Amino acid sequence: MKTPRFATALLAGVMTFGLGAGTAAQAAYPDKPIRLVVPFPPGGTSDVVGRIFADALSKTIGQPVVVENRAGAGGSVGSRSVAAAPADGYTLLLGTSSTNGTNPAVYKNLPYDAVKDFTPITQIIRVPGVIVVNKDFPARDYAEFAALIKAAPGKYSYASSGNGGATNMAMEYYKSLSGLDIMHVPYRGTGPALNDVIAGQVPILWDTAASSMPHIQAGNLRAIVVAAKSRLEQLPNVPTFAEIGLADYDAEMWNGVLAPADLPADVLAKLNQAAVKALSDPEVRAKYAAVGAYVVADTPEQFGEMIKADVAKWKKVAEFAKISID
């Protein structure tokens, strides 16, 4: 028969063993593959960004990072699945300007909170944008463009990837700051919108620089102004929004990696460290540059503040443009 003293010692030993085992398990993160949810279909820009990142992160964190495409509702389906996942560092989200920026501004019943339901890890890349016009558009530069539209409010129209989409919001943001009146023609995706602007069906488009660049260089589109921190190397004669007097205009598209809310601090630190290291690889930076993006690799705190500011900005734009989606 065990004595009380023996039972007490045995219990203490079990507790010590349990604490030690827990500490060892925690320190071992990650000890299995990590899932990166890309909330858009395969083949698109976000998918490309996610796969480059997943491959790079797997090398620095020591476990496979598997991309899972969960598309639907403008990225809301995949984003919601991550928000509802355990906060253990094994399910991550490739967040975008849409999922954690414009969606909260335009969707009435978004099934997640873009700020409260996630733990920001790091911003991965940003993609400059550009306002382009059809090659036969009468304005040759920004000054002529602005003067032409100001003289005929509502006469000219712009194409977008769809009502409430990132390009629609970016152009409405420009209109809210410039005071210019340009009609909106929504399409089902950037591809059809781009094709019709090239064909001259609609004269103006806000697009990512990477998407429009081949058509600009081929002479089928003319760049008017770029949404970037400085002039683009490929378009040295095209001014930035700051240069035309709109210093507050910030509509670069972005991608970042997030986890569910309440991610343990030690797991967050390890993920951020591994992600930043992965993004410092010159080969990785070159791959992103090839798709028109540049690497950011900031802190969780910086990324979190950027998301808050982005959501607030796009809500103001949605109110200005009266954009709301059920």
Buried (B, 14 or more C-beta within 10 A) or exposed (E): EEEEEEEEEEEEEEEEEEEEEEEEEEEEBBEEEBBBBBBBEEEBBBBBBBBBBBBBBBEBBEBBBEBBBBBBBBBBBBBBBBBEBEBBBBBBBBBBBBBBBBBBBBBEEBBBEBBEBBBBBBBBBBBBBBBBBBBEBEBEBBEEBBEBBEEEEEEBEBBBBBBBBBBBBBBBBBBBBBEBEBEBBBBEEBEBBBEBBBEEBBBBBBBBBBBBBEBBEEEBBBBBBBBBEEBBEBBEEBBBBBBBEBEEBBBBBBBBBBBBBEBBEEBBEBBBEBBBBBBEBEEBBEBBBEBBBBBBBBBBEBBBEBBBEBBEBBBEBBEEBEBEBE
